């Protein structure tokens, strides 16, 4: 079986991505509450910084999820056919997937989907060396916009993997739409294994998104640097600071970039004014109880199955089955 691996992007494709980035930046900075979509964090530098974040002492999410996967991986993959396919949405380094693959030594196909060509290439080389029978077939794409999986796997049983509590970065209605989108991509009869961060004390939550070493701050500010680099922006990064707060009413951590002074920023000949203390809202990270997430999954047409948590109850991994 052969899957078409996406090669270098064409000039038209790159131009389209730049246009999409520019359109979202202009729209976001024109709102009364300025905002930028968090999906634009992940250029090459942003992806590198996020990998650093996952190793920080304050960022419990990765450690807790990995502990769950290591303790329960045999159970988690017990319903995965070795003739089937694992499809990972936002695969990054594929390190968590590697834990699951260690219990699926005869699995034929793994399809990582990510916006970073570098991450996909490095993961493919590493996994090919460890699992020589595994076909690693990367797709360079934004998983939320991917219209279909390659026809080679259309009629094979597919299990999606969506770790890291990325689902919490979407507004509830958007999260439902994304889960429905996954159902469509994984049909017929696909399953989904998904990481979900749990509600806990606000102090722990805020520290996870505002570390002492300043790596998350650099990750947030890199979004402005990307605008400068790719859209000829004129943001003075020293005039903005990273800010993380817990919004109890919405049960979410919010990340902002706060202007430290009155200023104007030029972008393509347009000027955006900022008051001192005004923010650009860059990310939400919604937190759930187990029952709240199971209800969300049902709304999207999934049937909740098993759920696993770490020993401290910080994080959860859910198994979902399609109602198709």
N, C-alpha and C positions, 0 to 999 in steps of 0.2 A: 504493500500500500504506500502511495506517495501523497504527501501533502505539499502544496505550494508554499514555500517559505518566502515571505516578502523580502525583496531586495532593497537596494537604496531607493529613497524616495525621489520621484521626479520633481522637476522644477515647479510644475503645476501643483503637485501635491504639497510641496513646501510652501508655495505661495498661498494656497487655500488655508493651511494651518496658521500662517501668519495673519491672514485676513480675519480668521476666526478669533485669534488672540486679540488683535486690535479692536475688533467689534465689541468683544466682551469687556475689554479695558475701558473703552470710551463709554459704553453703556453703564458700567459699574461706577465709574468716577463721576458720572452725571447725576447719580441718584442723591436724594437728600441725605440718606445714610450711605456713604460711599462703600462699595464692596467690590471684591474680585473673586471669581470662582476658584475654589481650592484646587481644582484639577490642574491649574496652570503652575502649581508648585513644582511639578515633576519634570523639569528639564534635566539635563545631565547632572548639573551641580545640585539641584534640588533632590534628586534621587540619591546622590552620594550623602548629602546631609541627613536625609531621612534614615539611611542605614546607620549613621552615627547615632541618631536619636534612639533607635531601637536598642542600643547598647548602654544607654545612660541609666544610672541607678534610679532616677526618679520615674523613668518610663517603665512602669510595671507591666504594661499590656503585653509586650513581646515575651517577657520571661514567663508570665502566667499562662499565656497561650501555648508556648513551647512546652511548659510543664504538663499541660493537659494532653498535648499531642504525644509526648513521650510516654505518658502513663497509660493512655487509652488508644493509641494509634491502631492496634490490632482490631479493637472493637469498632473504631470509627470507619475503617475500610472494609469491614467484614461483608458489607453489601456491595462492594465494588467488584465487578466481573473483570478477570484478567484479560478477557477479550474486549473489554470496554475501553473507555477513554476518560482520563482526568483532564478537565479544562480549568485552568486557574485564571481568574479575573484579577488583573493587577499583580502579576507574579513577582516583580522585583527580582530579588536574588534567588528565589525558589528554595530557600533554606528550609522553610517550614514544610514545604511539599516533600522535600527529601526525607523527612521523618516518616511520612505516610508511604512513600515509595519503597522504603526499606522493608515494608510488609507486603509489597506487591511486586516481588522480584520477576514475575513473568508478565507483568502488564505490558501491553504492546505499544500504547501511545499516550504521551503527555503533551498537552497543548497549552503552553504558557502565553498569556496575552499581556502586553505591557507597552507603554509609550517610550521606553528606553531601549534602544537597540543595543547599547553596551551591556545592560543588565541581561537581556535575552541571550546575547552571544556568550557571555561568561557563564551563565547558568547551563546553556546547552553543552559547552565544553566539559564542565564539571560533572554534569549528570551522565553524559555519554561515557565518561571514564569509569564512573561507579556502577552504572547500570547498562552494560553493553547491549542488552537485548531490548532496551527501551528506545522507541522512536520519539525523539524530542522535536516537536514541530512548532516553532515559535510563530506568533502573529504579532506584528508591530502595529498596534492600534489602541485607541481609546475604547475600553470595553463597553462603556455606556453608549457608544455610537456604532458599535459593530453590528452590521445588519444580518450576518449569517456566518456560521462556521463553514469550513471547507466541505464541499460535497462528499469527499472521501469518507467522512465520519458521520454523515447526515443520519444514517439508519443504524448506527451503533449506539449501544447504551452509553450515556455520558453522565459523569458525576462532576458537578462544578465544585470548585474550591475557592472560597472568598474569605481569607483570613484577615486578621489585623483590626477588626472592628471598623473597617472602611465604610460599612453600611451606615455607621453613625455620622458620617460626614454629609449625609443627604437629609434634607428636610423630610419629615415623615411621609408626605405625599409623594415626594421624589423617590424615597426609599421603596415605597410600594411599587411605583412604576419600574424601578430598576429590578426588583425581585421578579416582577412579571416579565421583564425583558430577559432575564436569565432563564425563566421557564420556557420562553419561546426558543431561545438558542439551544437549550438542552433537551428539547422535546425530540422524539416522543418518550415520555416516561422517565425523564432524567431525575437525578437527585442533586442535592446541594449540601455541602458542608460549609458552615459559615461561622466566623468568629464574631462575638458580640460582647462589648464591654458592659459591665454591670454598674448600677448605681452604687455610690459609696460616699464617704465624707468629702466635702468640697476641698479641703486642704490637700488631700492626696491627689485629687483630680487636677487642681490648678498646678501643683508642682510637676505633674507629669507633662504639662504643656508649657512650663516656664522653668527650665532647668538652671541650676547654678552655673554651669559651664557656658551657657549662652548659645548652645547649639540650636535649640529651637528658635531662638531669636534670629540667628543667622539664616535658618531655613525660611522664616517668615520674610525677612528683609531681602532674601534672594529673589522674591517675586518682583520687587521694585527694580532690582538689578537686571532681571530678565527684561523688564519693560524698557529700561535704558538701552540694553544691548540689542534687542530685537526690533524695537519700535522707535528707536532714536529718542527715547524719553530723557528728561532732565531732572530726575529725582535725586535729591541730595540725601543719601542714606543716613547721614549723620543727623538729619533733622527729623528722623522718625525713630520710634522705639517700639519694640515688641511688647504686647500687652495680652495677658490671658486672664479671663474672668470666668466664674461659674454663674450661669443664669439658672437659678433654682426653679423659676416658674416654668422654664422650657426644658429643664433637666438636661442641660448641655453646657459644655465648656466652649467658650468663644475665644477665637484669636483675632486680634486687631493689630493694625499698625497705627500708632498714635503720633500725630504731628506735634513736635515739641515747641513750635513757634508759628506765628502767622507767616504764611508763605504762599507763593504761587508756583505751580509746576507746569512747564511747557511740554506739550506732546503733539507732534505733527502740526505745529502752529496754533494749537488751542491751549488756553491757559486754564488750569483748574486751581481754584483758591482753597486754602485750608486755614481754619482758625487754630489757634493754640489749643491742644487737647482734642481736636477733631480726629476721628479715626476712620480707617479703611477696614471694614469687616472682611477678614480673609478666610475664616474657617469656622464651622460648627462641628462639635463632636458630641452627638447625642448619646446619652446613657440610658439603659433599659433595665427593668426587672426581667426575669426569665419569662414570666407570663405576658408582660407587655410585648416582648419581641415575638413570642409565639402568636399573639393576636395579630401583630403586623404581618407575619408570614401567612397566616390564614387569609387575610385581606387580599394578599397578592396571589392567592390560589395555590399555596403550598400547604401540605399537611405536616405539622411538626411531629417529629419522631423522637429519637433519643437526644438527651442534652448532657453535657459533661462540664464540670467546673473544676478549678484548681482548689487546693486544700484551703486557701484563705477566702474563697468565694469572691475573688476579684473579677474573674473573667469567665466567659462561657463559650462553648463550641456546640452548635446546634446541627442536627441532622434533619433535613427537610426532604419530603417526597412530593413529587408533582402529582396533582390531582388529575392530570390528563390520562 
